[in-house]
Amino acid sequence: MKHDHTPLPQCEHEEHHTEAQEKSMGQMPEETVIYELSDFFKILGDSTRMRILFALDGAPLCVCDLADLLGMTKSAVSHQLKILRQSDLVTYRRSGKNVFYTLADDHVGSIIETALAHVKE
């Protein structure tokens, strides 16, 4: 992330643009949705969880696979997977004695890929 210490430009005189304000308010989600969205981004704001999501964007993986891939303990991976499951970002399926985790849906992959593209700009 780039740090720019240049002061932000501000209006030189106070003028209210009512039409633009009304348009913005018409597109604004309800407060409860704003809070849910904020919580969603807090979950994504953890680098370990982001690494797990990117790993799962490639293929379904079990806890052991994720631990090996990310250089973490199985316990630490399981803890993060629990948070991601509770947030509906990942899901799992059992196959015999194995449990494979995947992204919950295509939206999750799209979100992290779009965020990556933005950061790389």
Long-range contacts (C-beta under 8 A, 24 or more apart in sequence): 1-119, 39-87, 40-87, 43-83, 43-84, 43-87, 43-89, 44-111, 44-112, 44-115, 46-80, 48-72, 48-76, 48-80, 49-80, 49-83, 49-84, 50-112, 52-77, 52-80, 52-81, 52-84, 52-90, 53-84, 53-89, 53-90, 53-103, 53-108, 53-112, 54-112, 56-90, 56-101, 56-102, 56-103, 57-103, 57-108, 57-109, 57-112, 57-113, 60-93, 60-100, 60-101, 60-102, 61-100, 61-101, 62-98, 62-99, 62-100, 62-101, 63-99, 63-101, 66-101
